[in-house]
Amino acid sequence: MAFDSTLAERVRKTLGTRAGISERRMFGGLAFLVDGKMFIGIRNSSLMARVGPEHHQDALAMPGVRVMDFTGRPIKGYVYIDPPAIADDSQLTAWVAWCVQYVAGLPAKGTKL
């Protein structure tokens, strides 16, 4: 599984002692979950960010952000963030906060709306 261990440590530091956070190896990298739902992942040296379908285009308009399509098809609501766009800790913190807030607001897994 290929992921940047330094970036993983930076994400862990950003999350601190927040409750409900877990890690799982998936998507060929490392995923961070809140209450069992993925919000951020690391594949190679890029961040996989779950921004939500309603904010997908907003995220893609930001520098260093591109479509997440490792399966050959774009995955709406998720984006890749390239290393230059998260080089500064404040940039990484902003992405992590956005994604964890979005996912924490989703219904519990298995809940039907």
N, C-alpha and C positions, 0 to 999 in steps of 0.2 A: 504494500500500500504506500503510495507516494504522496507525502504531504510535508510541508515545511514545518519542522518541529519548532523553530523559532517563532513563526507566526502563531502556532498553536499556543505557545507559552504567552504570547502577547494577548491573545484572546482570553486565556484563563485569567491573566492579570486584570484585564478589563472587567471581566465578570465578577471578580472578587469572590465573596461568599454568598452570592445570590442563591436563594433556595430554589430547588426544583431543577437544577442544571445537571445534565449528564452528558457523557461523550460516547460515541459509537463509531466504529470503523465502518464506513459505507461509501458508496459512489467512488471507490478507488481512493479514498482519502479518509479524513476524520470529520465527523459531524458533531455539532453541539446541539443539544436538545433542551427545551424547557418543558417540563411536565410531559415528556415523551414525544414532543413535536419538534422536528428539526427547524432551526432558525438560521444557523450559520454552518458552513462547512469549509474545509480546506482541501483543495486538490492541487497537488504540486505546490506552487507558491501563490496561487490565486485564491481569493475568498469566494465561496458560493453563498450568496445572500438571498434569503427569502423575504422579499419586499411586499409580496401580495400582488394579485392581478390588477388591482385598482391603482397601484403605484408603479407598475412595471415600466411604462413609458417615461415616467418622471425619472426613475433610476437610470434608464438607458441614456437619458440626455446628459448625465453627469460624466465628467472626464474619467477615463480609465475603466468605464463600465461597458460590458458587452453582453450579448445574448448568451444564456446558458443553454448549450445544445450538445452536450457530450454524447447523447444518444443519436445524434443526427437530426433531431427535431427540437426546435426551441421549446423550452419549458416556461410557460407564462407564469409570472409571479416570482421567478428566480432569475438572478443575474450573476455573472462572474465579475469580480472586481480585481483588476490587475494590480501587481505590487506597487507601482508608483502612486496609485490612488489611495493606498493605505500605509504609505511609508511613515507618516507621522502618526503618533499615538492618538492624537485628537481626531484624525480622520477615521482610524479604526474604531475608536470609541463611539463615534457618531453612527457608523454602520451597524455595529453590534447593538447599540441602543435602539435604533430603528427596527431592526429585525426581531429582537427579543420582545419589544413592545407589540409589534404586529402579531407575532405568534402567540404570545401570552393572552392576547385578546380573542383568540379563536376558541370555538367550543372544544370541550374535552374530546379526546379521541373516542370514536364510537358513538358520539352524540349526533343524533339526526336533528336537523333544523325543521 
